[in-house]
Amino acid sequence: MAGKFELYQDKQGQYRFRLKAGNGQSIATGEGYTTKKAALNGIESIRKNAPEAKLDDQTG
């Protein structure tokens, strides 16, 4: 099964999303957004940029 984004509202009414792997484990979470549209834009940004994202290993 492929991963999926879950869009939800937190207790403060902010829109948030989490990216879940195919096994159901949460692998990333988004910040709080004041509008659903802004949260959806955040998801789209990840979809567009993640395939080209480089690793910046700062562990030394």
DSSP file (Angstrom, degrees, kcal/mol; ACC not computed):
  #  RESIDUE AA STRUCTURE BP1 BP2  ACC     N-H-->O    O-->H-N    N-H-->O    O-->H-N    TCO  KAPPA ALPHA  PHI   PSI    X-CA   Y-CA   Z-CA
    1    1 A M              0   0    0      0, 0.0    21,-0.1     0, 0.0     2,-0.1   0.000 360.0 360.0 360.0 138.7    0.0    0.0    0.0
    2    2 A A        -     0   0    0      1,-0.1    18,-0.0    20,-0.1    19,-0.0  -0.344 360.0 -97.1 -76.4 161.1    1.3    3.5   -0.8
    3    3 A G        -     0   0    0     -2,-0.1     2,-0.3    20,-0.0    18,-0.2  -0.170  40.7-158.1 -69.2 171.3    1.7    6.2    1.7
    4    4 A K  E     -A   20   0A   0     16,-2.1    16,-3.2    17,-0.1     2,-0.4  -0.992  17.3-122.0-151.0 155.8   -1.0    8.9    2.3
    5    5 A F  E     -A   19   0A   0     -2,-0.3     2,-0.5    14,-0.2    14,-0.2  -0.842  22.2-155.7 -94.9 136.0   -1.5   12.3    3.7
    6    6 A E  E     -A   18   0A   0     12,-2.9    12,-1.9    -2,-0.4     2,-0.5  -0.971   5.5-161.1-112.1 126.2   -4.0   12.8    6.5
    7    7 A L  E     +A   17   0A   0     -2,-0.5     2,-0.3    10,-0.2    10,-0.2  -0.906  24.8 150.4-106.7 131.2   -5.6   16.2    6.9
    8    8 A Y  E     -A   16   0A   0      8,-2.8     8,-3.2    -2,-0.5     2,-0.4  -0.948  42.3-113.2-151.8 168.6   -7.2   17.1   10.2
    9    9 A Q  E     -A   15   0A   0     -2,-0.3     6,-0.2     6,-0.2     2,-0.0  -0.925  29.5-140.7-108.7 136.0   -8.0   19.9   12.6
   10   10 A D    >   -     0   0    0      4,-2.6     3,-1.9    -2,-0.4    -1,-0.0  -0.206  38.1 -86.9 -83.8-178.1   -6.4   20.0   16.0
   11   11 A K  T 3  S+     0   0    0      1,-0.3    -1,-0.1     2,-0.1    -2,-0.0   0.741 128.7  54.5 -63.9 -23.9   -8.1   21.0   19.3
   12   12 A Q  T 3  S-     0   0    0      2,-0.1    -1,-0.3     0, 0.0    -3,-0.0   0.422 120.7-107.1 -89.1   0.6   -7.3   24.7   18.6
   13   13 A G  S <  S+     0   0    0     -3,-1.9     2,-0.2     1,-0.3    -2,-0.1   0.520  72.7 141.4  87.5   6.3   -9.0   24.6   15.2
   14   14 A Q        -     0   0    0      1,-0.1    -4,-2.6    18,-0.0     2,-0.4  -0.554  53.1-120.6 -80.5 146.5   -5.7   24.7   13.2
   15   15 A Y  E     +AB   9  33A   0     18,-3.1    18,-2.5    -6,-0.2     2,-0.3  -0.731  40.1 169.5 -87.0 133.8   -5.4   22.5   10.1
   16   16 A R  E     -A    8   0A   0     -8,-3.2    -8,-2.8    -2,-0.4     2,-0.3  -0.918  16.8-157.2-138.0 162.2   -2.6   20.0   10.2
   17   17 A F  E     -A    7   0A   0     -2,-0.3    13,-3.2    14,-0.3     2,-0.4  -0.976   1.7-162.2-139.0 157.1   -1.4   17.1    8.1
   18   18 A R  E     -AC   6  29A   0    -12,-1.9   -12,-2.9    -2,-0.3     2,-0.5  -0.988  16.5-136.4-134.1 147.1    0.7   14.0    8.6
   19   19 A L  E     -AC   5  28A   0      9,-2.8     8,-3.1    -2,-0.4     9,-1.3  -0.909  23.7-163.4-102.5 125.1    2.3   11.8    6.0
   20   20 A K  E     -AC   4  26A   0    -16,-3.2   -16,-2.1    -2,-0.5     6,-0.2  -0.895  13.8-127.7-113.6 140.5    1.9    8.1    6.8
   21   21 A A    >   -     0   0    0      4,-3.0     3,-2.3    -2,-0.4   -19,-0.1  -0.224  39.6 -93.8 -72.2 169.3    3.9    5.3    5.3
   22   22 A G  T 3  S+     0   0    0      1,-0.3    -1,-0.1   -21,-0.1   -20,-0.1   0.749 126.8  57.6 -58.4 -25.1    2.2    2.3    3.7
   23   23 A N  T 3  S-     0   0    0      2,-0.1    -1,-0.3     1,-0.0     3,-0.1   0.408 121.4-106.3 -87.4   3.3    2.4    0.4    7.0
   24   24 A G  S <  S+     0   0    0     -3,-2.3     2,-0.3     1,-0.3    -2,-0.1   0.369  74.3 138.5  92.1  -5.2    0.4    3.2    8.7
   25   25 A Q        -     0   0    0      1,-0.1    -4,-3.0    -5,-0.1     2,-0.4  -0.569  58.0-118.2 -78.2 135.8    3.4    4.7   10.6
   26   26 A S  E     +C   20   0A   0     -2,-0.3    -6,-0.2    -6,-0.2     3,-0.1  -0.583  37.2 170.1 -73.0 127.1    3.6    8.4   10.7
   27   27 A I  E     +     0   0A   0     -8,-3.1     2,-0.3    -2,-0.4    -7,-0.2   0.528  62.5  13.0-117.5 -11.5    6.8    9.7    9.0
   28   28 A A  E     -C   19   0A   0     -9,-1.3    -9,-2.8     2,-0.0     2,-0.4  -0.968  58.1-159.8-161.0 149.5    6.2   13.4    8.8
   29   29 A T  E     -C   18   0A   0     -2,-0.3   -11,-0.2   -11,-0.3     2,-0.2  -0.980  15.3-134.3-132.7 147.7    3.9   16.1   10.2
   30   30 A G        -     0   0    0    -13,-3.2     3,-0.1    -2,-0.4   -13,-0.1  -0.539  26.3-102.9 -95.1 163.4    3.1   19.5    9.1
   31   31 A E        -     0   0    0     -2,-0.2     2,-0.3     1,-0.1   -14,-0.3  -0.172  50.8 -81.1 -71.1 174.3    2.9   22.8   11.0
   32   32 A G        -     0   0    0    -16,-0.1     2,-0.3   -18,-0.0   -16,-0.2  -0.662  46.2-164.0 -81.3 135.2   -0.5   24.3   12.1
   33   33 A Y  B     -B   15   0A   0    -18,-2.5   -18,-3.1    -2,-0.3     6,-0.0  -0.911  21.7-141.4-119.1 146.7   -2.3   26.3    9.4
   34   34 A T  S    S+     0   0    0     -2,-0.3     2,-0.3   -20,-0.2    -1,-0.1   0.711  87.0  40.0 -80.5 -19.6   -5.1   28.7    9.9
   35   35 A T  S  > S-     0   0    0    -20,-0.1     4,-1.7     1,-0.1     5,-0.1  -0.937  74.7-129.6-129.2 153.6   -7.0   27.7    6.7
   36   36 A K  H  > S+     0   0    0     -2,-0.3     4,-2.5     1,-0.2     5,-0.2   0.894 110.7  57.3 -63.9 -39.9   -7.6   24.4    5.0
   37   37 A K  H  > S+     0   0    0      1,-0.2     4,-2.1     2,-0.2    -1,-0.2   0.899 104.9  50.8 -58.9 -42.1   -6.3   25.9    1.7
   38   38 A A  H  > S+     0   0    0      2,-0.2     4,-1.9     1,-0.2    -1,-0.2   0.893 110.0  49.8 -64.0 -39.9   -3.0   26.7    3.3
   39   39 A A  H  X S+     0   0    0     -4,-1.7     4,-2.0     2,-0.2    -2,-0.2   0.907 110.1  50.3 -65.1 -41.3   -2.6   23.2    4.7
   40   40 A L  H  X S+     0   0    0     -4,-2.5     4,-2.4     1,-0.2    -2,-0.2   0.869 108.1  53.4 -64.4 -36.2   -3.4   21.8    1.2
   41   41 A N  H  X S+     0   0    0     -4,-2.1     4,-2.2     2,-0.2    -1,-0.2   0.885 106.3  53.6 -63.4 -38.7   -0.8   24.1   -0.2
   42   42 A G  H  X S+     0   0    0     -4,-1.9     4,-1.7     2,-0.2    -2,-0.2   0.901 109.0  48.5 -61.7 -42.0    1.7   22.7    2.3
   43   43 A I  H  X S+     0   0    0     -4,-2.0     4,-2.3     1,-0.2    -2,-0.2   0.929 111.0  49.9 -63.6 -45.6    0.9   19.2    1.1
   44   44 A E  H  X S+     0   0    0     -4,-2.4     4,-2.2     1,-0.2    -2,-0.2   0.865 106.7  56.0 -62.7 -36.0    1.3   20.2   -2.5
   45   45 A S  H  X S+     0   0    0     -4,-2.2     4,-2.5     2,-0.2     5,-0.3   0.909 108.5  47.2 -62.4 -41.9    4.7   21.8   -1.8
   46   46 A I  H  X S+     0   0    0     -4,-1.7     4,-2.5     1,-0.2    -2,-0.2   0.921 110.3  52.7 -65.1 -43.6    5.9   18.5   -0.3
   47   47 A R  H  < S+     0   0    0     -4,-2.3    -2,-0.2     1,-0.2    -1,-0.2   0.891 115.8  40.6 -59.0 -39.9    4.7   16.6   -3.3
   48   48 A K  H  < S+     0   0    0     -4,-2.2    -2,-0.2    -5,-0.2    -1,-0.2   0.888 124.6  33.7 -76.2 -40.6    6.5   18.9   -5.7
   49   49 A N  H >< S+     0   0    0     -4,-2.5     3,-1.1    -5,-0.2     4,-0.5   0.739  98.8  74.9 -93.8 -25.4    9.8   19.3   -3.8
   50   50 A A  G >< S+     0   0    0     -4,-2.5     3,-1.3    -5,-0.3    -1,-0.1   0.862  87.9  59.9 -62.9 -38.8   10.4   16.0   -2.0
   51   51 A P  G 3  S+     0   0    0      0, 0.0    -1,-0.2     0, 0.0    -2,-0.1   0.792 115.7  36.5 -61.1 -23.8   11.5   14.0   -5.0
   52   52 A E  G <  S+     0   0    0     -3,-1.1    -2,-0.2    -4,-0.2     2,-0.1   0.356  87.4 128.1-107.6   4.2   14.4   16.5   -5.5
   53   53 A A    <   -     0   0    0     -3,-1.3     2,-0.2    -4,-0.5    -3,-0.0  -0.385  48.6-144.1 -67.0 135.0   15.2   17.2   -1.9
   54   54 A K        -     0   0    0     -2,-0.1     2,-0.6     1,-0.0    -1,-0.1  -0.610  17.0-112.6 -93.9 157.5   18.8   16.8   -0.9
   55   55 A L        -     0   0    0     -2,-0.2     2,-0.8     2,-0.0    -1,-0.0  -0.819  22.5-166.6 -91.8 123.8   20.1   15.4    2.4
   56   56 A D        -     0   0    0     -2,-0.6     2,-0.8     2,-0.0    -1,-0.0  -0.830  11.4-161.5-108.6  90.2   21.9   17.9    4.6
   57   57 A D        +     0   0    0     -2,-0.8     3,-0.3     1,-0.1    -2,-0.0  -0.632  18.2 171.0 -78.8 108.6   23.5   15.7    7.2
   58   58 A Q        +     0   0    0     -2,-0.8    -1,-0.1     1,-0.2    -2,-0.0   0.073  47.3 104.6-105.5  21.5   24.4   18.0   10.1
   59   59 A T              0   0    0      1,-0.1    -1,-0.2     0, 0.0    -2,-0.1   0.553 360.0 360.0 -82.7  -6.3   25.4   15.2   12.5
   60   60 A G              0   0    0     -3,-0.3    -2,-0.1     0, 0.0    -1,-0.1   0.458 360.0 360.0  94.8 360.0   29.1   15.9   12.0
